[in-house]
Amino acid sequence: MARRRPGTLFPLELDILDVGTVLQSADGSFYGFALAKQLAAGGDGGLTAHGTLYKALSRMTEAGLIEASWEDPAVAEGEGRPRRRLYRITGEGATARDREHARLASEAAATARPAGAAWSQTPGVIA
């Protein structure tokens, strides 16, 4: 497994938080297969196997970024399918997502700056 810099997310974890936020806003929670379908539709190649997804979901649950619970068995039985493990992004997960997006934007801005250019007093203007 790749080593993680403290306070950062792996790209797949950020994708899970981004897509999970959208799914959660529509349904109140999300489950692994729906998440996998949306990640695969994005086509960025971040999801190499469903096992990768479920390992990431487990790590993120242990880290407090998402919470997991089993759906009501009566719902699954009524729909004639196995129960789903439902996930919700926690406040800590939303904060981590926002912090990671800010870090990535900052890194992108720093790499876009011409070498040796000094920052002016006006934000976004190179002196």
C-alpha positions as CSV (number, residue, x, y, z in Angstrom):
1,M,0.0,0.0,0.0
2,A,1.2,3.5,-0.8
3,R,2.3,5.6,2.2
4,R,0.1,8.4,3.1
5,R,1.3,11.9,4.0
6,P,-0.3,12.9,7.3
7,G,-3.6,14.8,6.9
8,T,-4.1,13.7,3.3
9,L,-6.5,11.4,1.5
10,F,-5.7,8.8,-1.2
11,P,-7.3,9.8,-4.5
12,L,-9.8,6.9,-4.2
13,E,-10.8,8.2,-0.7
14,L,-11.4,11.7,-2.1
15,D,-13.4,10.2,-4.9
16,I,-15.5,8.2,-2.4
17,L,-16.2,11.4,-0.4
18,D,-17.1,13.4,-3.5
19,V,-19.4,10.8,-5.1
20,G,-20.7,9.7,-1.7
21,T,-21.7,13.4,-1.0
22,V,-23.8,13.5,-4.1
23,L,-25.4,10.1,-3.5
24,Q,-26.0,10.9,0.2
25,S,-27.7,14.2,-0.7
26,A,-30.1,12.4,-3.0
27,D,-30.9,9.4,-0.8
28,G,-29.7,10.2,2.7
29,S,-27.0,7.4,2.5
30,F,-25.2,5.4,-0.1
31,Y,-24.1,1.8,-0.5
32,G,-21.1,0.2,-2.1
33,F,-22.4,-1.0,-5.4
34,A,-24.1,2.3,-6.2
35,L,-20.8,4.0,-5.3
36,A,-18.8,1.6,-7.5
37,K,-21.2,2.3,-10.5
38,Q,-20.7,6.0,-10.1
39,L,-17.0,5.8,-9.7
40,A,-16.7,3.5,-12.8
41,A,-18.9,6.0,-14.8
42,G,-16.4,8.7,-13.9
43,G,-13.8,6.7,-15.9
44,D,-10.7,8.1,-14.1
45,G,-9.4,4.5,-13.4
46,G,-9.3,5.1,-9.7
47,L,-11.4,2.0,-8.9
48,T,-9.4,-1.1,-10.0
49,A,-11.6,-3.6,-8.2
50,H,-14.5,-3.8,-5.9
51,G,-12.2,-5.2,-3.2
52,T,-10.2,-2.0,-3.4
53,L,-13.4,0.0,-2.8
54,Y,-14.6,-2.0,0.2
55,K,-11.1,-1.9,1.8
56,A,-11.1,1.9,1.4
57,L,-14.6,2.1,2.9
58,S,-13.5,0.0,5.9
59,R,-10.4,2.2,6.4
60,M,-12.5,5.4,6.2
61,T,-15.0,4.0,8.6
62,E,-12.3,3.2,11.1
63,A,-10.9,6.7,10.6
64,G,-14.3,8.3,11.4
65,L,-14.7,9.8,7.9
66,I,-17.8,7.8,7.2
67,E,-20.2,5.8,9.3
68,A,-21.7,2.4,8.3
69,S,-24.8,0.5,9.3
70,W,-26.8,-2.3,7.9
71,E,-30.2,-1.5,6.3
72,D,-33.4,-2.8,7.8
73,P,-33.7,-6.5,6.8
74,A,-37.4,-6.0,6.0
75,V,-36.5,-3.5,3.2
76,A,-34.1,-5.9,1.6
77,E,-36.5,-8.8,1.9
78,G,-39.3,-6.7,0.4
79,E,-37.1,-6.0,-2.6
80,G,-35.9,-9.6,-2.8
81,R,-32.2,-8.9,-2.4
82,P,-29.5,-9.1,0.3
83,R,-29.2,-6.4,2.9
84,R,-27.0,-3.4,2.0
85,R,-24.3,-1.8,4.1
86,L,-25.3,1.8,4.1
87,Y,-22.7,4.6,4.5
88,R,-23.0,8.3,5.5
89,I,-20.2,10.9,5.4
90,T,-19.5,12.3,8.8
91,G,-18.7,15.9,9.6
92,E,-15.1,14.8,10.0
93,G,-15.3,13.3,6.5
94,A,-16.7,16.4,5.0
95,T,-14.0,18.5,6.6
96,A,-11.3,16.1,5.3
97,R,-12.8,16.3,1.8
98,D,-12.8,20.1,1.8
99,R,-9.3,20.3,3.3
100,E,-8.0,17.9,0.6
101,H,-9.6,19.9,-2.2
102,A,-8.0,23.1,-0.8
103,R,-4.6,21.4,-0.5
104,L,-4.8,20.2,-4.1
105,A,-5.9,23.6,-5.4
106,S,-3.0,25.2,-3.5
107,E,-0.5,22.7,-5.0
108,A,-1.9,23.3,-8.5
109,A,-1.6,27.1,-8.1
110,A,2.0,26.7,-6.8
111,T,3.0,24.6,-9.8
112,A,1.3,26.9,-12.3
113,R,3.4,29.9,-11.0
114,P,6.3,30.6,-13.3
115,A,9.7,29.7,-11.8
116,G,11.3,32.6,-10.0
117,A,8.2,34.8,-10.1
118,A,7.5,36.8,-7.0
119,W,4.0,37.2,-5.7
120,S,2.7,40.8,-5.7
121,Q,0.6,42.3,-3.0
122,T,-2.5,41.7,-5.1
123,P,-3.7,38.1,-4.9
124,G,-3.5,36.3,-8.2
125,V,-1.1,38.8,-9.8
126,I,2.5,37.9,-10.3
127,A,5.0,40.7,-10.0
